[in-house]
Amino acid sequence: MAGYALSSYGTFLNMVALNLFVYETTGKALAMGLFMAVRLASGFVAGLVAGGLLARFTAKRVMLWTNVAQAAVMLLLVLAPGGMRTAALMAVSVVVGGCGTLFMVSLRSSIPEMVGGDRRSWANSLSITGRSLAMVAGFASAGVVVSLVGYTAAFVVDMATFVVCAATVALLPIPGGGRGK
C-alpha cells in the first residue's frame, strides 16, 4: 500500500504538472483539454479490457508492468527533444491513463489474495486512505515543485514513484500472483 500511495502521489503531481506543461508547450488551453480527454478515454478503454487481461496474466504481473510502462513513458518525455514534446505528451496521456486503470483493477482484484477475505475491508480502506493523502500531497506540491525546480524535476519525481511502486509490487508475496483461487 505504501508503494501504491507513493505512486499515487506521483500521479496527482503529474496531473497538475503535465497540464501546466501542455499549456506552456502548446500555448493553447484547448490542448490541455484534449490531453485530459485522451488520458480519461485511455483509462476508460483500459477498464473495458482489464478483465480479459487479468484472465491471461496474473495481477502481480499486470501491476508490475503498468508501473514500468508509466516510468518508461515519463523518461521518454524527459528525454524528448523540443520538436517531439507534443507527441511525447500524447504518449504519456495514453499510457498513464490506461496503465493507471489497469493497475487499479489489478490491485483491487488481488487484495483478497494478499490479505485474506476477512481483512479485505481493512486493506481497501488503507488503500483509499493512502490514495487520498497522496492526492492532497500531489496536488498541493505540484505548483511548488514546478516553480522551484521545474518540469523536468517533477517528471523525474513521478518516474521515480512508478519505479518504487514497481519494486514494491515485485516484492509482493502473492501466492497465485493475484490470479485468485
N, C-alpha and C positions, 0 to 999 in steps of 0.2 A: 504494500500500500504506500510505503514511503517513496518507492521508485515511481509509482503512478502519480502521486501528489507532486513530486518534483517535475515530472514530465508535463503535468497539467499546468504547473507554473509557467513552464516554457511555452506551452500552447497559448495561454492567455497573454503572456508578454508579447508573443509574436503576433497575436491577433491585432493588437494596437500598433506595434512597431511596423508590421508588414503593410498595414493600411496607410500609415503615415509615409512609408517608403514608396508605396504605389503612387500616392499623390505627388510626392516630391519628384519621382522618376518621370511620371507622365504629365503632371500639371493639370490633370483632369479629375474632377470629383466623380464623373461617370465611370472612370476606370476603377475607382475604389469600389463602387457598387458592383461592377462586373466581376472584380476579383472575389468579393464576398459571395456573389451569386454562384460562381464556379465552385468555390470551396464548399458551400452548402449543398449544391447539386451533386458534387462528388461524394459527399457524405451520405446523401440520400440513396444514390446508386449503390454505394458500398453496403448500405443496410439491406438492400434487396438481395445481394449476392452473398452476404455473410453466412447465412445458414448453409448454403451449398459448399462454401469454402471450408467451414468447420466440419462438414461431413467428410471432407477429403483429408484435412490436415488437423493436427492437434491444436488446441487453443494456445498452448505454450509456444508452438512454432509460429503461429499467426501473430501473437503478441510480440515475439522477438523480432520478426522480420518487418512488422509495421513500424517499429521503433527505428530499426536500421534504415529503412527506406526514408523515414522522415529526417533522420540525421543526415543521410546522403544528399537529399534534395536541398537541405539548408546549406550544406557545404557547396553544392553546385551554385546556389545563389551568391554565397560569399565570394566564390572564385570567378563568377561570370564577368566577362568584360562588359564595359558600359553599353555597347550595342546589343548585347544579348540579355540584358537585365529584364526586359519586359517578358520575353519568352521564359526566362528562368522563374519569374514571378508567377506566371500561369502554371508552370510545372509544380511549383511549391503549392499553389492553390489546390490543384487536383490531388496531389499526393497527401498533403496534410489533411485535407477534407476527407478523403477516402480512407486513409490509414487510421485516422482518429476514430472513425466509426467502427472499423474492423477491430481495432484494439478494444474498444469499449464492449462490443458484443462478445469478444473472446474472453475478456476479463470477467464479465458478469456471468457468462455461462460456465466458467471454470471455478467460480467461488465455492460452490458446494463441495467440489472435489478437493480444493485446497484446505478448507477449514472444517468440512463436515456439514451435513444438513442442519444439525442443531445449532450451529454457530453462524449460519448464513445471514441472518438479520444483523447480527453484530458486525460481520465483515462488510456487508453492504453499507451500514451506517458509517463505519470507519472510512470506507472508500469515498462516500459522498462528503463527509466532513473534510477529508484531505483535499478533495477537488474544490470544495467551497473556499477553504483557506487559500489554496493555490490561485483561485480565480481573483480573489481580493488582492493578494500579493502581486500577481502578474499584471493586473490592470493598474494597480497603484504605482508599481515601479516602472512600467513601460516608458512613460514620459521622462522620468528621471534618468533611466538607463540610456535612452536615445539621446537626450540633451547633454548628458555628461560625457558619455563615452562613444556615442554614435551607433548607427545602424549595424555596422559590421559586428561590433561587440554584442549587441542584442541578439543577432542571428547566431553568433558563436555560443552564447549562453544557451539559447534554445537548442542548438545542435547538441550541446553537452548534456542537457537534460534528457534528450532522447537516448543518448549513449548510456547514461547512468540507468535509465529505465530498462533498456535492453539488457544491460548487465544484471540487473536485479531479476529480470524475467529468466535469464539463462540459469540463474542460481535457484530458481523456484523448485522445490521438491514436490511436483505434481505427479502422483503415481502413474496416471494414464496420459500425462501430458495435457490434461484438460479435455480429454475426449469424453469423459463421463463414463458411467457404468452401464 
